[in-house]
């Protein structure tokens, strides 16, 4: 159902919240438009695809369970997205949508997020959402909690205030979640 004859360039003339809301409403009323919008998001068509990604993001945020079939596609495309706005929005989806149940996919997402945090070339916003996703994953895979604490400590030195704030909150939560016996080695 590629593009269904919808001219997304005409529908996404600016990046205002009003236009995002207009398109969210339109897709809500005509759900068959979503496939076309979703495909257009990954075409990386200049300023228009990030606008499409923003509409996709708001639709998914509004009803995460409705769009579960798209999450594996997002996950597969995530490493190859060049536009930072699109990558930002699509990674953010995994901070609230149902996490993949497949161990290979969750492992891929985990490694992808760890790599983002460890990269020197990645913008802070991506690192923050990577922390959000990793914290959620640690709820399913508690063995990741200690590694996440280590990562937060390692990258807190000289980090931005945003990373320090979010990382600090997660570190405190993680320390409380680790059993008291294990926590002896983690206390800093």
C-alpha positions in Angstrom: 0.0 0.0 0.0 2.8 2.3 -0.7 1.8 6.0 -0.6 -1.9 5.4 -1.5 -1.7 8.5 -3.7 -1.4 10.8 -0.7 0.9 13.8 -1.3 2.5 14.1 2.1 4.6 17.1 1.0 1.3 19.0 0.6 0.0 17.8 4.0 3.2 18.6 5.8 3.9 22.2 4.7 5.3 23.3 8.1 6.3 21.8 11.4 3.8 23.5 13.6 2.0 21.5 16.3 -1.3 22.6 14.7 -0.4 20.8 11.5 0.8 17.8 13.3 -2.5 17.6 15.2 -4.4 18.1 11.9 -2.6 15.1 10.3 -3.0 13.0 13.5 -6.7 13.6 13.3 -6.9 12.8 9.6 -5.1 9.5 10.1 -7.2 8.7 13.1 -10.3 9.2 10.9 -8.8 7.3 8.0 -6.5 4.7 9.5 -5.6 3.4 6.1 -3.5 6.5 5.6 -1.0 5.3 8.3 0.9 2.8 6.1 1.6 5.6 3.6 2.7 8.0 6.3 4.9 5.4 7.9 6.6 4.6 4.6 7.1 8.2 3.9 8.8 8.7 7.2 11.7 6.5 6.2 12.1 8.1 2.7 14.2 10.8 4.4 12.7 13.5 2.0 14.4 16.6 3.4 12.3 18.5 5.9 9.1 16.6 5.1 10.0 13.1 6.4 10.9 14.4 9.9 7.5 16.1 9.9 5.9 12.7 9.0 7.9 11.0 11.7 6.5 13.5 14.2 3.0 12.6 13.2 3.8 8.9 13.4 5.3 9.4 16.8 2.1 11.2 18.1 -0.1 8.5 16.7 1.9 5.7 18.3 2.1 7.6 21.6 -1.7 8.0 21.6 -2.3 4.3 21.1 0.9 2.1 21.3 -0.9 -1.2 21.2 -2.6 -0.3 17.8 0.7 -0.1 16.0 2.6 -3.1 17.4 3.1 -4.6 13.9 5.3 -1.6 13.0 7.8 -1.8 15.9 9.9 -4.6 14.3 10.1 -2.4 11.1 11.2 0.6 13.1 13.7 -1.5 14.9 15.2 -2.8 11.7 15.4 0.6 10.2 16.7 2.5 13.3 20.5 2.0 12.7 20.3 3.2 9.1 18.3 6.4 9.7 20.5 9.3 8.8 18.1 12.1 9.7 18.5 12.9 13.4 15.0 14.1 13.9 13.6 10.9 12.5 16.0 8.8 14.5 15.2 10.8 17.7 11.4 10.2 17.2 11.7 6.6 16.3 14.0 5.7 19.2 11.6 7.6 21.5 8.9 5.3 20.5 10.7 2.5 22.4 10.6 4.5 25.6 6.9 3.8 25.9 5.7 1.2 23.4 5.6 -2.5 24.2 9.1 -3.9 24.0 10.0 -6.7 21.6 9.3 -10.1 23.0 11.8 -11.8 20.7 15.2 -12.1 22.6 17.1 -11.4 19.4 15.3 -8.1 18.8 15.5 -7.0 22.5 19.2 -7.8 22.4 19.6 -5.8 19.2 17.7 -2.8 20.8 19.8 -3.1 24.0 23.1 -3.1 22.1 21.9 -0.3 19.9 21.1 1.9 23.0 24.4 1.0 24.7 26.3 2.0 21.5 24.4 5.3 21.4 25.4 6.2 24.9 29.0 5.2 24.3 29.3 7.1 21.1 31.1 10.5 21.1 29.3 11.6 18.0 25.7 11.1 19.2 23.6 14.1 20.3 22.5 14.1 24.0 18.8 13.7 23.2 19.5 10.3 21.6 21.6 9.3 24.7 18.7 10.3 27.0 16.2 8.3 25.1 18.7 5.4 25.0 18.8 5.6 28.8 15.0 5.5 28.9 14.8 2.4 26.7 17.6 0.7 28.6 15.9 1.3 31.9 12.7 -0.2 30.6 14.6 -3.2 29.3 16.3 -3.7 32.7 12.8 -4.2 34.1 12.4 -7.2 31.8 16.1 -8.3 32.0 17.3 -7.4 35.6 20.8 -8.7 34.8 21.2 -5.4 32.8 20.7 -3.2 35.9 24.3 -3.4 37.1 25.7 -2.8 33.6 23.4 0.2 33.2 24.6 1.6 36.5 28.2 1.1 35.4 27.5 2.9 32.1 25.8 5.8 33.8 28.8 6.2 36.2 31.3 6.0 33.3 29.6 8.6 31.2 28.6 11.0 34.0 32.1 12.4 34.1 31.9 15.7 32.1 28.4 14.9 31.0 25.7 17.4 30.1 23.2 18.4 32.8 20.5 16.5 31.0 22.5 13.2 31.1 23.4 13.8 34.7 19.8 14.4 35.7 18.3 11.5 33.9 21.2 9.2 34.6 21.2 10.1 38.3 17.5 9.3 38.6 17.9 6.0 36.9 20.9 5.1 39.0 19.0 5.7 42.2 16.1 3.6 41.0 18.4 0.8 39.8 20.2 0.7 43.1 16.9 0.3 45.0 15.8 -2.4 42.6 19.0 -4.5 42.9 18.8 -6.9 45.9 20.5 -5.7 49.1 23.2 -8.4 48.8 24.1 -7.3 45.2 23.9 -3.6 46.1 26.9 -3.8 48.4 29.2 -3.8 45.4 27.2 -1.0 43.6 27.1 1.7 46.2 28.8 4.9 45.2 
